[in-house]
């Protein structure tokens, strides 16, 4: 079992096109090394990236599911 993923393997795991993974590498959101033929993604770093994405998604969902507070019918005393 390798400690690296190819772009194809990462794309299959994420169910996204290979171009999406390549874009994440170019944006330096996923670190990869180039072995002269292909980019290789370190599995531990990839898993860390996935955990961060999941945590971010949970935070966004939590924020979006909060009810909007009622307006405080504040009246000007003047």
Steps between C-alpha positions, in 0.01 A plus 500: 500500500646831389518813713417707191192544283504582133279777368274234348463318834426823686243601237328162519491519879343848490273417202627805312682542168879473501514865390342600834776325695763654272347842571520439877868413458566816294318708763722332762192379688630144469874450513652263248841405370594451137706185441592592142196327353203576722387683810479295817290605798609401850209301645525644853489858370211409270306350791567812708364714216186284484443527876534879480248513215254287693540717809446814292187350339361415845562855623330650195202265532471582871511873425243474221263291711485754783167681506499867420424692820181698520530875460510677833220750455714785631327834504676831505412688818551846348 
